[in-house]
Amino acid sequence: MKKGIHPQEYRTVIFKDLSNDVSFMSKSCANTKDTIVWEDGNEYPLIKLEISNASHPFFTGKMKFVDTAGRIDKFNKKFAKFAKRKES
């Protein structure tokens, strides 16, 4: 491995899946300004996730459609003018 390219400051953080409110503790060097008080009473940095193994269809076996960023509406709005052109 190359020297000097890997982060040295791993710290304990809380990852929270926003789609189903599941949280877990792990190590990370990702930056965040949010914090949360964990079950042990200590305050840790909070990293918010849109999807994790607790909500991903591959791991849960349930198909669940997640559109947190409004990507479908954005796509439909962007390409609506092309659909109107073909109908005419």
Contacts in CASP RR format, 6 or more apart in sequence:
PFRMAT RR
TARGET T0000
AUTHOR 0000-0000-0000
METHOD contacts of the structure
MODEL  1
MKKGIHPQEYRTVIFKDLSNDVSFMSKSCANTKDTIVWEDGNEYPLIKLE
ISNASHPFFTGKMKFVDTAGRIDKFNKKFAKFAKRKES
7 29 0 8 1.000
9 29 0 8 1.000
10 27 0 8 1.000
10 28 0 8 1.000
10 29 0 8 1.000
11 27 0 8 1.000
11 28 0 8 1.000
11 29 0 8 1.000
11 45 0 8 1.000
12 25 0 8 1.000
12 26 0 8 1.000
12 27 0 8 1.000
12 44 0 8 1.000
13 25 0 8 1.000
13 26 0 8 1.000
13 27 0 8 1.000
13 28 0 8 1.000
13 30 0 8 1.000
13 32 0 8 1.000
13 44 0 8 1.000
13 45 0 8 1.000
13 46 0 8 1.000
13 47 0 8 1.000
14 23 0 8 1.000
14 24 0 8 1.000
14 25 0 8 1.000
14 36 0 8 1.000
14 38 0 8 1.000
14 44 0 8 1.000
14 45 0 8 1.000
14 46 0 8 1.000
14 47 0 8 1.000
15 23 0 8 1.000
15 24 0 8 1.000
15 25 0 8 1.000
15 26 0 8 1.000
15 28 0 8 1.000
15 47 0 8 1.000
15 49 0 8 1.000
15 52 0 8 1.000
16 22 0 8 1.000
16 23 0 8 1.000
16 36 0 8 1.000
16 46 0 8 1.000
16 47 0 8 1.000
16 48 0 8 1.000
16 49 0 8 1.000
17 23 0 8 1.000
17 49 0 8 1.000
17 50 0 8 1.000
17 51 0 8 1.000
17 52 0 8 1.000
17 54 0 8 1.000
17 55 0 8 1.000
18 48 0 8 1.000
18 49 0 8 1.000
18 50 0 8 1.000
18 68 0 8 1.000
19 50 0 8 1.000
19 51 0 8 1.000
19 55 0 8 1.000
19 64 0 8 1.000
19 66 0 8 1.000
19 68 0 8 1.000
20 54 0 8 1.000
20 55 0 8 1.000
22 52 0 8 1.000
22 54 0 8 1.000
22 55 0 8 1.000
23 36 0 8 1.000
24 52 0 8 1.000
25 38 0 8 1.000
25 44 0 8 1.000
28 47 0 8 1.000
30 47 0 8 1.000
32 45 0 8 1.000
32 46 0 8 1.000
32 47 0 8 1.000
34 45 0 8 1.000
34 46 0 8 1.000
34 47 0 8 1.000
34 48 0 8 1.000
35 43 0 8 1.000
35 44 0 8 1.000
35 45 0 8 1.000
35 46 0 8 1.000
36 43 0 8 1.000
36 44 0 8 1.000
36 46 0 8 1.000
37 43 0 8 1.000
37 44 0 8 1.000
38 44 0 8 1.000
50 66 0 8 1.000
50 68 0 8 1.000
51 66 0 8 1.000
53 59 0 8 1.000
54 60 0 8 1.000
55 64 0 8 1.000
55 66 0 8 1.000
57 63 0 8 1.000
57 64 0 8 1.000
END
